[in-house]
Amino acid sequence: MELSDEIIINAPKDQVYAALNDPEVLKQCIPGCEELIKHSDTDLEAKVVLKIGPVKARFSGEVQLDTAGAPDAFSLTGKGNGGAAGHAKGGADVTLTADGPDTTILRYEAKAEIAGKLAQLGSRLIQSTAKKLAGKFFKSFAQVVNEDNVNEDSVNEDTAA
């Protein structure tokens, strides 16, 4: 399964990059995320509950970040185990492009492989659910980063007075 999209975020690129590396922001934005632990700058562990069609699964997983192109780009790979529901592995390439001083274009291309009971649900259901979950994540992420940007602007205005 492959997914790709482009999202415009109303915040400077360095702020978007920092938020993408903040476990509290990510936990807030990942649908069904119960726990997100940052073991190092490149290793994360997550517990996520997902419902895909009739199957509800609690996944435990690991994610590794490759920040060689940071802050313009980075890659991530991960794998998760959902017990009887199956398991998944995949990765994504993310690029951040400044579109003026306060706007960032985030592009991603992701690939995933799913096995077990989840894979038996059919690729159309899985693809549409993955698209919906990615959409929820990025909508939530954009809102959180935009709020942080507004809060920083008001703090800067207060200190300038």
N, C-alpha and C positions, 0 to 999 in steps of 0.2 A: 504494500500500500504506500502511496506517495501523496504528500500534501505540500502545497506551496501557497504563499500569500504575501501581501504587502500591506502594512498598517502605517498610518501617519499618526505620530504622537507629538502632542504640543509641549515639548520639552527639549532642552539642549541634548545633544548626543551623549556627552559625558554623564549627564544625569540618568539617561535611559540605560546606558551601559551599567552604571552603578546599581540601578534598581534591578536589572537582570541578574545581578550577582548578590542581591540581598535576600537571604533565606526568608526573612519575615514578609517581604513584599511578595515573593514567589508563593509562599504558603497561602497568603491571602488570595492569590489570583488563580492558583491551580484548582480546577473543579474537583471536589471530593478529597482534597488534601487534608489528612489528619495530622501529619507530622512531617517536618522537613529539617534534617540535621545537616549542618555544614561541617564536615570533618577537616577540610582544608580548602584552599582557594580553588582546587580542581575536583574535589570529591564530595558528593552529597548523597544522602540516604533519605528515602521518602516512603511514607505509607499513604496510599490513596484508595478510596472506595469509589468504584465506578459501576454504573448500571448500563449495560448494553443489551437492548432488547429485553428478553426475559432473564438474562444472567446478571447477577450482582456479584461483584468480586472485590475482595480487599487485596490490593497489590502491595508487596514490599519490594522495593527496588533500589538500585544504585545508579547514579549518574556521574559521568566523568566529563569535565570541561577541558577543551583545548583552547587556550586563550592566546595562542601564538600571534593571531592577527589583531588582537585587542588594541584600542577600543573600536576599531572599524568593523571587525568580524570575529566570530568565534564559532567553534563547533562543539557539539555535545553528543555523547553516546550513552545509552542506558539499557538496562534490562530489568524486568520485573517479573515476579512470580505471584500468580493469583490462586495458588493452590489447585483445587479441582477444576476451577474455571479455565486454567491454562496459564500460559506465560507469553511475554512479549519482549522484543528487543528492537532497538532502532537508534536513529540518530538524526541530528538536524544541523544544518549550516545556517547561521544567522549573520546578516550584514546590517550595519547601521550607517546611514548616510545623512549628513546634516543638510537640511533644506532651509537655510537661513539660520539666524542665531538661536531661535527658540522652537524649531521644529525638526523632528527626526523621522526619516523613513526607515522602518524596520522591515526587512525582507527575510523570509525563511523558506527553506526547502527541507522537508522531513521525509524519512523513509522508516517504515516499521514492518516487522514480521510478527504475526500472532499465531500461536499454536494452542491446541487443546479445545475445550468446549467452545470458547469464544470464536475460534476459527470456523467452527461448524455453523455459525450464525449466518454466514454469507458475507461476501466482500462488500455488497451494496450497503447493508446495515452498518457494518463496521466503518466503512468509508464515511457515510453520512454522520455517524456518531462522532468519529474523530474530527471531522470538519466542525461540527457543532461545539465540541469541547475546546478545540483550538480557538474558535470564535469567542467563546465565553472567556477563555484565558486572556486573550489580547484585549477584549473590551474592558475587562476588569483591570488589566495591567495599565492600559492607557488612562483609565480613570484615576487609579492610584498615583501614577506618575504626574498626571496633570494637577491633582490636588496638592502633591508635594511641591510642584512648581509654583502654584498659586500661593501656598503658605510661605515659601522662600521669598517670593516677590514682596509679600506684605511685610515680612520681617525686615527685608532690605529697605523698604520704604519707611518703616518705623525707625530704624537706626539712622536713616538719612535726615530725619526731621530734627 
